[in-house]
Amino acid sequence: MFDVYCPACDKQRLIAPGQVRTMINDDQGIAVIYECYCGELGALRTGAAHEGALV
Ligand SMILES: [Zn+2]
């Protein structure tokens, strides 16, 4: 679970793993695309834990 701000709800929401739609790995880290309870899609950048797997 992670805590995000949803502009559609105008409040903080707890997003469950089942609400994650996809994850994008790019040179800035990882972006998690999630769907809020209201149906709004959002993106969360994590990028904190690189495992050294980038080539
Ligand atoms: Zn929402």
N, CA, C, O and the ligand as a Tripos MOL2 file, in Angstrom:
@<TRIPOS>MOLECULE
protein
  221   219    56     0     0
PROTEIN
NO_CHARGES

@<TRIPOS>ATOM
      1 N           0.8500   -1.1920    0.0000 N.3       1 MET1
      2 CA          0.0000    0.0000    0.0000 C.3       1 MET1
      3 C           0.8880    1.2470    0.0000 C.2       1 MET1
      4 O           1.9450    1.2710    0.6310 O.2       1 MET1
      5 N           0.4510    2.2540   -0.7020 N.am      2 PHE2
      6 CA          1.1750    3.5180   -0.6210 C.3       2 PHE2
      7 C           0.1970    4.6840   -0.6540 C.2       2 PHE2
      8 O          -0.9460    4.5750   -1.0970 O.2       2 PHE2
      9 N           0.6960    5.7730   -0.1750 N.am      3 ASP3
     10 CA         -0.1110    6.9460    0.0480 C.3       3 ASP3
     11 C           0.1270    7.9520   -1.0770 C.2       3 ASP3
     12 O           1.2660    8.3530   -1.3160 O.2       3 ASP3
     13 N          -0.9210    8.3560   -1.7600 N.am      4 VAL4
     14 CA         -0.7480    9.3120   -2.8470 C.3       4 VAL4
     15 C          -1.7850   10.4350   -2.7200 C.2       4 VAL4
     16 O          -2.8120   10.2960   -2.0570 O.2       4 VAL4
     17 N          -1.4740   11.5330   -3.3760 N.am      5 TYR5
     18 CA         -2.4490   12.6110   -3.4540 C.3       5 TYR5
     19 C          -3.2020   12.4870   -4.7740 C.2       5 TYR5
     20 O          -2.5850   12.4730   -5.8390 O.2       5 TYR5
     21 N          -4.5180   12.3980   -4.7140 N.am      6 CYS6
     22 CA         -5.3290   12.3320   -5.9240 C.3       6 CYS6
     23 C          -6.0050   13.6760   -6.1420 C.2       6 CYS6
     24 O          -6.8100   14.1050   -5.3150 O.2       6 CYS6
     25 N          -5.6830   14.3560   -7.2620 N.am      7 PRO7
     26 CA         -6.3000   15.6590   -7.5370 C.3       7 PRO7
     27 C          -7.7940   15.5520   -7.7920 C.2       7 PRO7
     28 O          -8.5330   16.5020   -7.5320 O.2       7 PRO7
     29 N          -8.2480   14.4230   -8.2910 N.am      8 ALA8
     30 CA         -9.6780   14.2580   -8.5500 C.3       8 ALA8
     31 C         -10.4500   14.1560   -7.2350 C.2       8 ALA8
     32 O         -11.5250   14.7390   -7.0910 O.2       8 ALA8
     33 N          -9.8970   13.4190   -6.2870 N.am      9 CYS9
     34 CA        -10.5110   13.2950   -4.9610 C.3       9 CYS9
     35 C         -10.1830   14.5120   -4.0970 C.2       9 CYS9
     36 O         -10.8910   14.8090   -3.1340 O.2       9 CYS9
     37 N          -9.1020   15.2130   -4.4520 N.am     10 ASP10
     38 CA         -8.5930   16.3310   -3.6740 C.3      10 ASP10
     39 C          -8.2400   15.9060   -2.2530 C.2      10 ASP10
     40 O          -8.4960   16.6320   -1.2920 O.2      10 ASP10
     41 N          -7.6530   14.7280   -2.1380 N.am     11 LYS11
     42 CA         -7.1740   14.2770   -0.8370 C.3      11 LYS11
     43 C          -6.1830   13.1240   -0.9840 C.2      11 LYS11
     44 O          -6.0050   12.5720   -2.0700 O.2      11 LYS11
     45 N          -5.5570   12.7810    0.1090 N.am     12 GLN12
     46 CA         -4.6300   11.6480    0.1290 C.3      12 GLN12
     47 C          -5.4280   10.3570    0.0740 C.2      12 GLN12
     48 O          -6.4670   10.2180    0.7200 O.2      12 GLN12
     49 N          -4.9190    9.4140   -0.7120 N.am     13 ARG13
     50 CA         -5.5760    8.1220   -0.8430 C.3      13 ARG13
     51 C          -4.5760    7.0060   -0.6010 C.2      13 ARG13
     52 O          -3.4020    7.1230   -0.9520 O.2      13 ARG13
     53 N          -5.0430    5.9400   -0.0080 N.am     14 LEU14
     54 CA         -4.2090    4.7560    0.1240 C.3      14 LEU14
     55 C          -4.4550    3.8640   -1.0860 C.2      14 LEU14
     56 O          -5.5850    3.4430   -1.3360 O.2      14 LEU14
     57 N          -3.4110    3.5840   -1.8250 N.am     15 ILE15
     58 CA         -3.5310    2.7500   -3.0130 C.3      15 ILE15
     59 C          -3.0580    1.3400   -2.6740 C.2      15 ILE15
     60 O          -1.9520    1.1480   -2.1680 O.2      15 ILE15
     61 N          -3.8910    0.3790   -2.9540 N.am     16 ALA16
     62 CA         -3.5530   -1.0230   -2.7020 C.3      16 ALA16
     63 C          -2.8200   -1.5930   -3.9200 C.2      16 ALA16
     64 O          -2.9700   -1.0850   -5.0310 O.2      16 ALA16
     65 N          -2.0320   -2.6410   -3.7110 N.am     17 PRO17
     66 CA         -1.3030   -3.2490   -4.8380 C.3      17 PRO17
     67 C          -2.2130   -3.6390   -6.0000 C.2      17 PRO17
     68 O          -1.7870   -3.5830   -7.1540 O.2      17 PRO17
     69 N          -3.4450   -4.0280   -5.7250 N.am     18 GLY18
     70 CA         -4.3680   -4.4150   -6.7770 C.3      18 GLY18
     71 C          -4.8070   -3.2620   -7.6620 C.2      18 GLY18
     72 O          -5.3910   -3.4780   -8.7240 O.2      18 GLY18
     73 N          -4.5300   -2.0420   -7.2300 N.am     19 GLN19
     74 CA         -4.9050   -0.8680   -8.0140 C.3      19 GLN19
     75 C          -3.7770   -0.4020   -8.9260 C.2      19 GLN19
     76 O          -3.9540    0.5280   -9.7130 O.2      19 GLN19
     77 N          -2.6350   -1.0360   -8.8230 N.am     20 VAL20
     78 CA         -1.5180   -0.6880   -9.7000 C.3      20 VAL20
     79 C          -1.7960   -1.2420  -11.0890 C.2      20 VAL20
     80 O          -2.0730   -2.4310  -11.2450 O.2      20 VAL20
     81 N          -1.7240   -0.3860  -12.0860 N.am     21 ARG21
     82 CA         -2.0290   -0.7950  -13.4570 C.3      21 ARG21
     83 C          -0.7790   -1.2300  -14.1980 C.2      21 ARG21
     84 O          -0.7920   -2.2280  -14.9180 O.2      21 ARG21
     85 N           0.2750   -0.4990  -14.0250 N.am     22 THR22
     86 CA          1.5230   -0.8620  -14.6870 C.3      22 THR22
     87 C           2.6770   -0.1590  -14.0010 C.2      22 THR22
     88 O           2.4810    0.7660  -13.2120 O.2      22 THR22
     89 N           3.8630   -0.6020  -14.3070 N.am     23 MET23
     90 CA          5.0580    0.0470  -13.7940 C.3      23 MET23
     91 C           5.9870    0.3370  -14.9540 C.2      23 MET23
     92 O           6.2070   -0.5150  -15.8150 O.2      23 MET23
     93 N           6.5280    1.5380  -14.9740 N.am     24 ILE24
     94 CA          7.4200    1.9510  -16.0500 C.3      24 ILE24
     95 C           8.8090    2.1690  -15.4650 C.2      24 ILE24
     96 O           8.9860    2.9020  -14.4920 O.2      24 ILE24
     97 N           9.7710    1.5260  -16.0700 N.am     25 ASN25
     98 CA         11.1460    1.6640  -15.6170 C.3      25 ASN25
     99 C          11.9030    2.4970  -16.6300 C.2      25 ASN25
    100 O          12.0780    2.0680  -17.7710 O.2      25 ASN25
    101 N          12.3500    3.6600  -16.2470 N.am     26 ASP26
    102 CA         13.1370    4.4730  -17.1650 C.3      26 ASP26
    103 C          14.3930    4.9780  -16.4490 C.2      26 ASP26
    104 O          14.6900    4.5730  -15.3250 O.2      26 ASP26
    105 N          15.1140    5.8640  -17.1190 N.am     27 ASP27
    106 CA         16.4000    6.2730  -16.5530 C.3      27 ASP27
    107 C          16.2590    7.1660  -15.3280 C.2      27 ASP27
    108 O          17.2540    7.4960  -14.6830 O.2      27 ASP27
    109 N          15.0330    7.5570  -15.0040 N.am     28 GLN28
    110 CA         14.8330    8.3500  -13.7910 C.3      28 GLN28
    111 C          14.3530    7.4890  -12.6400 C.2      28 GLN28
    112 O          14.1390    7.9850  -11.5330 O.2      28 GLN28
    113 N          14.1830    6.1980  -12.8970 N.am     29 GLY29
    114 CA         13.7170    5.3090  -11.8420 C.3      29 GLY29
    115 C          12.4620    4.5870  -12.2670 C.2      29 GLY29
    116 O          12.2920    4.2310  -13.4330 O.2      29 GLY29
    117 N          11.5900    4.3760  -11.3080 N.am     30 ILE30
    118 CA         10.3910    3.6000  -11.5720 C.3      30 ILE30
    119 C           9.1690    4.4950  -11.3850 C.2      30 ILE30
    120 O           9.0590    5.2140  -10.3920 O.2      30 ILE30
    121 N           8.2590    4.4440  -12.3450 N.am     31 ALA31
    122 CA          6.9860    5.1290  -12.2060 C.3      31 ALA31
    123 C           5.8920    4.0770  -12.0760 C.2      31 ALA31
    124 O           5.7620    3.1900  -12.9190 O.2      31 ALA31
    125 N           5.1220    4.1870  -11.0270 N.am     32 VAL32
    126 CA          4.0210    3.2600  -10.8060 C.3      32 VAL32
    127 C           2.7310    3.9510  -11.2530 C.2      32 VAL32
    128 O           2.3740    5.0090  -10.7370 O.2      32 VAL32
    129 N           2.0470    3.3500  -12.2040 N.am     33 ILE33
    130 CA          0.7780    3.8980  -12.6700 C.3      33 ILE33
    131 C          -0.3390    3.1800  -11.9170 C.2      33 ILE33
    132 O          -0.4610    1.9570  -11.9820 O.2      33 ILE33
    133 N          -1.1370    3.9450  -11.2150 N.am     34 TYR34
    134 CA         -2.1710    3.3600  -10.3660 C.3      34 TYR34
    135 C          -3.5220    3.9690  -10.7290 C.2      34 TYR34
    136 O          -3.6080    5.0220  -11.3610 O.2      34 TYR34
    137 N          -4.5580    3.2770  -10.3130 N.am     35 GLU35
    138 CA         -5.9110    3.7860  -10.5080 C.3      35 GLU35
    139 C          -6.5300    4.0310   -9.1490 C.2      35 GLU35
    140 O          -6.6220    3.1210   -8.3250 O.2      35 GLU35
    141 N          -6.9470    5.2420   -8.9230 N.am     36 CYS36
    142 CA         -7.5640    5.6200   -7.6510 C.3      36 CYS36
    143 C          -8.9560    4.9900   -7.5350 C.2      36 CYS36
    144 O          -9.4920    4.4730   -8.5140 O.2      36 CYS36
    145 N          -9.5230    5.0370   -6.3540 N.am     37 TYR37
    146 CA        -10.8820    4.5300   -6.1290 C.3      37 TYR37
    147 C         -11.8940    5.2580   -7.0090 C.2      37 TYR37
    148 O         -12.9300    4.6960   -7.3650 O.2      37 TYR37
    149 N         -11.5950    6.5040   -7.3580 N.am     38 CYS38
    150 CA        -12.5120    7.3040   -8.1640 C.3      38 CYS38
    151 C         -12.3460    7.0120   -9.6530 C.2      38 CYS38
    152 O         -13.1230    7.5100  -10.4670 O.2      38 CYS38
    153 N         -11.3470    6.2150  -10.0200 N.am     39 GLY39
    154 CA        -11.1210    5.8910  -11.4250 C.3      39 GLY39
    155 C         -10.0490    6.7440  -12.0770 C.2      39 GLY39
    156 O          -9.6670    6.4980  -13.2210 O.2      39 GLY39
    157 N          -9.5630    7.7420  -11.3610 N.am     40 GLU40
    158 CA         -8.5120    8.6120  -11.8930 C.3      40 GLU40
    159 C          -7.1810    7.8600  -11.9240 C.2      40 GLU40
    160 O          -6.8240    7.1680  -10.9710 O.2      40 GLU40
    161 N          -6.4600    8.0060  -13.0230 N.am     41 LEU41
    162 CA         -5.1400    7.4050  -13.1010 C.3      41 LEU41
    163 C          -4.0980    8.3910  -12.6050 C.2      41 LEU41
    164 O          -4.1850    9.5940  -12.8500 O.2      41 LEU41
    165 N          -3.1270    7.8610  -11.9140 N.am     42 GLY42
    166 CA         -2.0480    8.7060  -11.4240 C.3      42 GLY42
    167 C          -0.7240    7.9900  -11.5620 C.2      42 GLY42
    168 O          -0.6860    6.7830  -11.8040 O.2      42 GLY42
    169 N           0.3580    8.7250  -11.4110 N.am     43 ALA43
    170 CA          1.6890    8.1430  -11.5090 C.3      43 ALA43
    171 C           2.4770    8.4990  -10.2600 C.2      43 ALA43
    172 O           2.4450    9.6340   -9.7840 O.2      43 ALA43
    173 N           3.1710    7.5220   -9.7510 N.am     44 LEU44
    174 CA          4.0120    7.7360   -8.5770 C.3      44 LEU44
    175 C           5.4320    7.3470   -8.9330 C.2      44 LEU44
    176 O           5.6870    6.2290   -9.3820 O.2      44 LEU44
    177 N           6.3570    8.2750   -8.7320 N.am     45 ARG45
    178 CA          7.7620    7.9780   -8.9830 C.3      45 ARG45
    179 C           8.3690    7.3900   -7.7190 C.2      45 ARG45
    180 O           8.2460    7.9640   -6.6370 O.2      45 ARG45
    181 N           9.0060    6.2740   -7.8560 N.am     46 THR46
    182 CA          9.6730    5.7190   -6.6850 C.3      46 THR46
    183 C          11.1880    5.8610   -6.8260 C.2      46 THR46
    184 O          11.8130    6.6000   -6.0650 O.2      46 THR46
    185 N          11.7600    5.1860   -7.7570 N.am     47 GLY47
    186 CA         13.1690    5.3530   -8.0700 C.3      47 GLY47
    187 C          14.1580    5.2280   -6.9170 C.2      47 GLY47
    188 O          15.3640    5.3520   -7.1300 O.2      47 GLY47
    189 N          13.6770    4.9870   -5.7120 N.am     48 ALA48
    190 CA         14.5500    4.9990   -4.5460 C.3      48 ALA48
    191 C          15.5070    3.8120   -4.5550 C.2      48 ALA48
    192 O          16.6910    3.9510   -4.2450 O.2      48 ALA48
    193 N          14.9850    2.6610   -4.9090 N.am     49 ALA49
    194 CA         15.7870    1.4610   -4.7500 C.3      49 ALA49
    195 C          16.2180    0.8700   -6.0850 C.2      49 ALA49
    196 O          15.5870   -0.0500   -6.6070 O.2      49 ALA49
    197 N          17.2760    1.4010   -6.6150 N.am     50 HIS50
    198 CA         17.8630    0.7650   -7.7790 C.3      50 HIS50
    199 C          18.6500   -0.4470   -7.3120 C.2      50 HIS50
    200 O          19.4370   -0.3720   -6.3680 O.2      50 HIS50
    201 N          18.4260   -1.5460   -7.9790 N.am     51 GLU51
    202 CA         19.1250   -2.7670   -7.5710 C.3      51 GLU51
    203 C          20.3890   -2.9610   -8.3960 C.2      51 GLU51
    204 O          21.0150   -4.0190   -8.3260 O.2      51 GLU51
    205 N          20.7650   -1.9730   -9.1630 N.am     52 GLY52
    206 CA         21.9430   -2.1020  -10.0050 C.3      52 GLY52
    207 C          21.6650   -2.9250  -11.2380 C.2      52 GLY52
    208 O          22.5930   -3.4300  -11.8700 O.2      52 GLY52
    209 N          20.3960   -3.0690  -11.5930 N.am     53 ALA53
    210 CA         20.0160   -3.9220  -12.7130 C.3      53 ALA53
    211 C          20.0060   -3.1610  -14.0380 C.2      53 ALA53
    212 O          19.8780   -3.7720  -15.0990 O.2      53 ALA53
    213 N          20.1380   -1.8460  -13.9890 N.am     54 LEU54
    214 CA         20.1370   -1.0720  -15.2360 C.3      54 LEU54
    215 C          21.4250   -1.2920  -15.9930 C.2      54 LEU54
    216 O          22.5150   -1.2520  -15.4220 O.2      54 LEU54
    217 N          21.2910   -1.5220  -17.2740 N.am     55 VAL55
    218 CA         22.4930   -1.7800  -18.0850 C.3      55 VAL55
    219 C          22.7680   -0.5720  -18.9610 C.2      55 VAL55
    220 O          23.7340   -0.5710  -19.7250 O.2      55 VAL55
    221 ZN         -9.2480    9.7290   -6.6390 Zn       56 ZN56
@<TRIPOS>BOND
     1     1     2 1
     2     2     3 1
     3     3     4 2
     4     3     5 am
     5     5     6 1
     6     6     7 1
     7     7     8 2
     8     7     9 am
     9     9    10 1
    10    10    11 1
    11    11    12 2
    12    11    13 am
    13    13    14 1
    14    14    15 1
    15    15    16 2
    16    15    17 am
    17    17    18 1
    18    18    19 1
    19    19    20 2
    20    19    21 am
    21    21    22 1
    22    22    23 1
    23    23    24 2
    24    23    25 am
    25    25    26 1
    26    26    27 1
    27    27    28 2
    28    27    29 am
    29    29    30 1
    30    30    31 1
    31    31    32 2
    32    31    33 am
    33    33    34 1
    34    34    35 1
    35    35    36 2
    36    35    37 am
    37    37    38 1
    38    38    39 1
    39    39    40 2
    40    39    41 am
    41    41    42 1
    42    42    43 1
    43    43    44 2
    44    43    45 am
    45    45    46 1
    46    46    47 1
    47    47    48 2
    48    47    49 am
    49    49    50 1
    50    50    51 1
    51    51    52 2
    52    51    53 am
    53    53    54 1
    54    54    55 1
    55    55    56 2
    56    55    57 am
    57    57    58 1
    58    58    59 1
    59    59    60 2
    60    59    61 am
    61    61    62 1
    62    62    63 1
    63    63    64 2
    64    63    65 am
    65    65    66 1
    66    66    67 1
    67    67    68 2
    68    67    69 am
    69    69    70 1
    70    70    71 1
    71    71    72 2
    72    71    73 am
    73    73    74 1
    74    74    75 1
    75    75    76 2
    76    75    77 am
    77    77    78 1
    78    78    79 1
    79    79    80 2
    80    79    81 am
    81    81    82 1
    82    82    83 1
    83    83    84 2
    84    83    85 am
    85    85    86 1
    86    86    87 1
    87    87    88 2
    88    87    89 am
    89    89    90 1
    90    90    91 1
    91    91    92 2
    92    91    93 am
    93    93    94 1
    94    94    95 1
    95    95    96 2
    96    95    97 am
    97    97    98 1
    98    98    99 1
    99    99   100 2
   100    99   101 am
   101   101   102 1
   102   102   103 1
   103   103   104 2
   104   103   105 am
   105   105   106 1
   106   106   107 1
   107   107   108 2
   108   107   109 am
   109   109   110 1
   110   110   111 1
   111   111   112 2
   112   111   113 am
   113   113   114 1
   114   114   115 1
   115   115   116 2
   116   115   117 am
   117   117   118 1
   118   118   119 1
   119   119   120 2
   120   119   121 am
   121   121   122 1
   122   122   123 1
   123   123   124 2
   124   123   125 am
   125   125   126 1
   126   126   127 1
   127   127   128 2
   128   127   129 am
   129   129   130 1
   130   130   131 1
   131   131   132 2
   132   131   133 am
   133   133   134 1
   134   134   135 1
   135   135   136 2
   136   135   137 am
   137   137   138 1
   138   138   139 1
   139   139   140 2
   140   139   141 am
   141   141   142 1
   142   142   143 1
   143   143   144 2
   144   143   145 am
   145   145   146 1
   146   146   147 1
   147   147   148 2
   148   147   149 am
   149   149   150 1
   150   150   151 1
   151   151   152 2
   152   151   153 am
   153   153   154 1
   154   154   155 1
   155   155   156 2
   156   155   157 am
   157   157   158 1
   158   158   159 1
   159   159   160 2
   160   159   161 am
   161   161   162 1
   162   162   163 1
   163   163   164 2
   164   163   165 am
   165   165   166 1
   166   166   167 1
   167   167   168 2
   168   167   169 am
   169   169   170 1
   170   170   171 1
   171   171   172 2
   172   171   173 am
   173   173   174 1
   174   174   175 1
   175   175   176 2
   176   175   177 am
   177   177   178 1
   178   178   179 1
   179   179   180 2
   180   179   181 am
   181   181   182 1
   182   182   183 1
   183   183   184 2
   184   183   185 am
   185   185   186 1
   186   186   187 1
   187   187   188 2
   188   187   189 am
   189   189   190 1
   190   190   191 1
   191   191   192 2
   192   191   193 am
   193   193   194 1
   194   194   195 1
   195   195   196 2
   196   195   197 am
   197   197   198 1
   198   198   199 1
   199   199   200 2
   200   199   201 am
   201   201   202 1
   202   202   203 1
   203   203   204 2
   204   203   205 am
   205   205   206 1
   206   206   207 1
   207   207   208 2
   208   207   209 am
   209   209   210 1
   210   210   211 1
   211   211   212 2
   212   211   213 am
   213   213   214 1
   214   214   215 1
   215   215   216 2
   216   215   217 am
   217   217   218 1
   218   218   219 1
   219   219   220 2
@<TRIPOS>SUBSTRUCTURE
     1 MET1         2 RESIDUE 1 A MET
     2 PHE2         6 RESIDUE 1 A PHE
     3 ASP3        10 RESIDUE 1 A ASP
     4 VAL4        14 RESIDUE 1 A VAL
     5 TYR5        18 RESIDUE 1 A TYR
     6 CYS6        22 RESIDUE 1 A CYS
     7 PRO7        26 RESIDUE 1 A PRO
     8 ALA8        30 RESIDUE 1 A ALA
     9 CYS9        34 RESIDUE 1 A CYS
    10 ASP10       38 RESIDUE 1 A ASP
    11 LYS11       42 RESIDUE 1 A LYS
    12 GLN12       46 RESIDUE 1 A GLN
    13 ARG13       50 RESIDUE 1 A ARG
    14 LEU14       54 RESIDUE 1 A LEU
    15 ILE15       58 RESIDUE 1 A ILE
    16 ALA16       62 RESIDUE 1 A ALA
    17 PRO17       66 RESIDUE 1 A PRO
    18 GLY18       70 RESIDUE 1 A GLY
    19 GLN19       74 RESIDUE 1 A GLN
    20 VAL20       78 RESIDUE 1 A VAL
    21 ARG21       82 RESIDUE 1 A ARG
    22 THR22       86 RESIDUE 1 A THR
    23 MET23       90 RESIDUE 1 A MET
    24 ILE24       94 RESIDUE 1 A ILE
    25 ASN25       98 RESIDUE 1 A ASN
    26 ASP26      102 RESIDUE 1 A ASP
    27 ASP27      106 RESIDUE 1 A ASP
    28 GLN28      110 RESIDUE 1 A GLN
    29 GLY29      114 RESIDUE 1 A GLY
    30 ILE30      118 RESIDUE 1 A ILE
    31 ALA31      122 RESIDUE 1 A ALA
    32 VAL32      126 RESIDUE 1 A VAL
    33 ILE33      130 RESIDUE 1 A ILE
    34 TYR34      134 RESIDUE 1 A TYR
    35 GLU35      138 RESIDUE 1 A GLU
    36 CYS36      142 RESIDUE 1 A CYS
    37 TYR37      146 RESIDUE 1 A TYR
    38 CYS38      150 RESIDUE 1 A CYS
    39 GLY39      154 RESIDUE 1 A GLY
    40 GLU40      158 RESIDUE 1 A GLU
    41 LEU41      162 RESIDUE 1 A LEU
    42 GLY42      166 RESIDUE 1 A GLY
    43 ALA43      170 RESIDUE 1 A ALA
    44 LEU44      174 RESIDUE 1 A LEU
    45 ARG45      178 RESIDUE 1 A ARG
    46 THR46      182 RESIDUE 1 A THR
    47 GLY47      186 RESIDUE 1 A GLY
    48 ALA48      190 RESIDUE 1 A ALA
    49 ALA49      194 RESIDUE 1 A ALA
    50 HIS50      198 RESIDUE 1 A HIS
    51 GLU51      202 RESIDUE 1 A GLU
    52 GLY52      206 RESIDUE 1 A GLY
    53 ALA53      210 RESIDUE 1 A ALA
    54 LEU54      214 RESIDUE 1 A LEU
    55 VAL55      218 RESIDUE 1 A VAL
    56 ZN56       221 GROUP 0 **** ****
